[in-house]
Amino acid sequence: MNTYKIIRMFQAQRQNEVVKAGLTLEQAQEHYSDPETSSRTCTAPESRERTERSGPWFDGYSSE
């Protein structure tokens, strides 16, 4: 069975950040559907602070 990882990608940085790993495809897709996975759609204070610190970002997923 394939596993997946969530990767946070920042526009201003070349270094991506692995947020979660060892997920099923369904878990990765569920994470990806959350509005808190993008600087464009997030509303939580910690997500907005991340955007202020690091600029635009979004989460994606990839097989491991």
N, CA, C and O of each residue as an XYZ file, in Angstrom:
256
protein
N       0.841     -1.186      0.000
C       0.000      0.000      0.000
C       0.887      1.250      0.000
O       1.845      1.336      0.768
N       0.567      2.199     -0.849
C       1.296      3.465     -0.893
C       0.925      4.322      0.300
O      -0.211      4.293      0.773
N       1.888      5.080      0.781
C       1.609      6.083      1.801
C       1.921      7.449      1.219
O       2.636      7.575      0.225
N       1.369      8.464      1.859
C       1.462      9.826      1.341
C       1.947     10.771      2.427
O       1.803     10.506      3.621
N       2.527     11.881      1.984
C       2.973     12.913      2.913
C       2.368     14.243      2.493
O       2.132     14.500      1.312
N       2.126     15.079      3.494
C       1.644     16.439      3.267
C       2.864     17.344      3.235
O       3.700     17.309      4.138
N       2.959     18.147      2.199
C       4.091     19.050      2.022
C       3.574     20.483      2.002
O       2.677     20.817      1.228
N       4.142     21.324      2.856
C       3.798     22.750      2.852
C       4.808     23.454      1.967
O       6.016     23.362      2.182
N       4.297     24.156      0.970
C       5.149     24.838     -0.001
C       4.965     26.349      0.142
O       3.845     26.861      0.169
N       6.087     27.036      0.232
C       6.094     28.486      0.410
C       6.570     29.147     -0.873
O       7.545     28.702     -1.480
N       5.895     30.193     -1.284
C       6.273     30.887     -2.512
C       7.648     31.529     -2.388
O       8.438     31.485     -3.332
N       7.943     32.122     -1.240
C       9.184     32.882     -1.081
C      10.384     32.028     -0.684
O      11.514     32.515     -0.703
N      10.166     30.783     -0.329
C      11.261     29.932      0.126
C      11.429     28.753     -0.829
O      10.458     28.277     -1.416
N      12.639     28.300     -0.977
C      12.869     27.112     -1.800
C      12.667     25.830     -0.997
O      12.418     24.772     -1.574
N      12.771     25.914      0.319
C      12.687     24.741      1.175
C      11.227     24.437      1.534
O      10.569     25.236      2.200
N      10.730     23.286      1.091
C       9.400     22.843      1.473
C       9.474     22.167      2.832
O      10.552     21.779      3.281
N       8.332     22.028      3.481
C       8.258     21.481      4.829
C       7.280     20.306      4.847
O       6.130     20.458      4.435
N       7.720     19.145      5.317
C       6.813     18.003      5.458
C       6.015     18.209      6.738
O       6.587     18.342      7.820
N       4.691     18.236      6.611
C       3.797     18.500      7.731
C       3.345     17.199      8.388
O       3.300     17.100      9.614
N       3.015     16.209      7.576
C       2.575     14.894      8.047
C       3.102     13.853      7.078
O       3.347     14.148      5.909
N       3.274     12.628      7.572
C       3.752     11.543      6.714
C       3.059     10.245      7.127
O       2.463     10.158      8.200
N       3.148      9.236      6.254
C       2.580      7.934      6.558
C       1.072      7.873      6.451
O       0.436      7.047      7.106
N       0.491      8.735      5.635
C      -0.960      8.808      5.504
C      -1.469      7.926      4.368
O      -0.746      7.627      3.418
N      -2.716      7.524      4.490
C      -3.385      6.865      3.372
C      -3.782      7.946      2.370
O      -3.754      9.134      2.692
N      -4.144      7.545      1.179
C      -4.590      8.510      0.175
C      -5.813      9.271      0.688
O      -5.911     10.483      0.499
N      -6.727      8.579      1.322
C      -7.937      9.212      1.841
C      -7.600     10.265      2.902
O      -8.194     11.343      2.915
N      -6.659      9.958      3.783
C      -6.247     10.925      4.812
C      -5.588     12.147      4.178
O      -5.839     13.279      4.593
N      -4.750     11.918      3.180
C      -4.087     13.032      2.497
C      -5.113     13.919      1.792
O      -5.017     15.145      1.850
N      -6.075     13.316      1.141
C      -7.106     14.083      0.449
C      -7.987     14.844      1.431
O      -8.408     15.968      1.157
N      -8.264     14.226      2.577
C      -9.061     14.903      3.597
C      -8.324     16.142      4.113
O      -8.925     17.206      4.259
N      -7.034     16.006      4.385
C      -6.240     17.149      4.834
C      -6.276     18.252      3.779
O      -6.475     19.424      4.099
N      -6.087     17.874      2.556
C      -6.007     18.825      1.442
C      -7.311     19.600      1.251
O      -7.290     20.725      0.753
N      -8.439     19.015      1.637
C      -9.731     19.680      1.433
C     -10.045     20.718      2.516
O     -11.040     21.434      2.409
N      -9.215     20.807      3.551
C      -9.413     21.754      4.647
C      -9.007     23.163      4.203
O      -7.931     23.324      3.627
N      -9.829     24.189      4.449
C      -9.459     25.554      4.059
C      -8.192     26.069      4.749
O      -7.579     27.025      4.275
N      -7.800     25.454      5.845
C      -6.598     25.875      6.568
C      -5.308     25.404      5.890
O      -4.229     25.557      6.462
N      -5.397     24.845      4.704
C      -4.223     24.326      4.009
C      -3.693     25.285      2.942
O      -2.908     24.893      2.078
N      -4.128     26.538      3.012
C      -3.664     27.525      2.039
C      -3.721     28.923      2.654
O      -4.657     29.251      3.382
N      -2.722     29.732      2.357
C      -2.727     31.107      2.852
C      -3.891     31.896      2.260
O      -4.326     32.887      2.846
N      -4.385     31.478      1.134
C      -5.470     32.185      0.463
C      -6.824     31.956      1.152
O      -7.695     32.825      1.115
N      -6.997     30.782      1.778
C      -8.307     30.439      2.342
C      -8.312     30.270      3.856
O      -9.378     30.073      4.438
N      -7.166     30.339      4.505
C      -7.108     30.089      5.953
C      -7.708     31.256      6.737
O      -7.719     32.398      6.277
N      -8.208     30.935      7.933
C      -8.759     31.958      8.821
C      -8.231     31.825     10.253
O      -8.375     32.759     11.043
N      -7.629     30.697     10.603
C      -7.124     30.478     11.963
C      -5.972     31.437     12.253
O      -5.154     31.708     11.374
N      -5.905     31.951     13.481
C      -4.832     32.900     13.822
C      -3.423     32.371     13.534
O      -2.591     33.113     13.012
N      -3.138     31.111     13.861
C      -1.789     30.586     13.615
C      -1.476     30.505     12.119
O      -0.329     30.690     11.712
N      -2.482     30.232     11.313
C      -2.272     30.177      9.858
C      -2.054     31.577      9.295
O      -1.204     31.774      8.427
N      -2.823     32.552      9.790
C      -2.645     33.928      9.335
C      -1.264     34.462      9.743
O      -0.624     35.185      8.979
N      -0.812     34.101     10.951
C       0.526     34.510     11.401
C       1.606     33.902     10.515
O       2.586     34.571     10.186
N       1.435     32.628     10.124
C       2.389     31.982      9.220
C       2.469     32.759      7.914
O       3.556     32.964      7.374
N       1.327     33.187      7.411
C       1.293     33.945      6.160
C       2.025     35.275      6.320
O       2.778     35.678      5.434
N       1.810     35.948      7.430
C       2.500     37.222      7.670
C       4.009     37.030      7.746
O       4.770     37.857      7.244
N       4.449     35.923      8.384
C       5.889     35.648      8.534
C       6.536     35.196      7.232
O       7.632     35.638      6.889
N       5.848     34.308      6.505
C       6.492     33.591      5.390
C       5.943     33.912      4.012
O       6.498     33.458      3.012
N       4.881     34.671      3.936
C       4.272     34.960      2.642
C       3.348     33.835      2.207
O       3.050     32.943      3.001
N       2.890     33.858      0.964
C       1.949     32.861      0.462
C       2.487     31.436      0.577
O       3.679     31.190      0.394
N       1.587     30.503      0.885
C       1.943     29.096      1.055
C       0.707     28.237      0.752
O      -0.416     28.739      0.717
N       0.927     26.963      0.539
C      -0.189     26.017      0.420
C       0.336     24.611      0.732
O       1.532     24.338      0.628
N      -0.575     23.745      1.110
C      -0.247     22.345      1.364
C      -0.654     21.510      0.168
O      -1.698     21.743     -0.441
N       0.166     20.548     -0.158
C      -0.130     19.567     -1.184
C       0.245     18.204     -0.650
O       0.762     18.098      0.462
N      -0.003     17.167     -1.411
C       0.415     15.837     -0.964
C       1.099     15.100     -2.084
O       0.886     15.368     -3.266
N       1.935     14.154     -1.670
C       2.732     13.386     -2.613
C       2.927     11.983     -2.049
O       2.939     11.798     -0.832
N       3.076     11.009     -2.917
C       3.365      9.673     -2.424
C       4.778      9.648     -1.861
O       5.655     10.392     -2.300
N       4.977      8.774     -0.879
C       6.293      8.664     -0.229
C       7.144      7.645     -0.950
O       8.286      7.406     -0.557
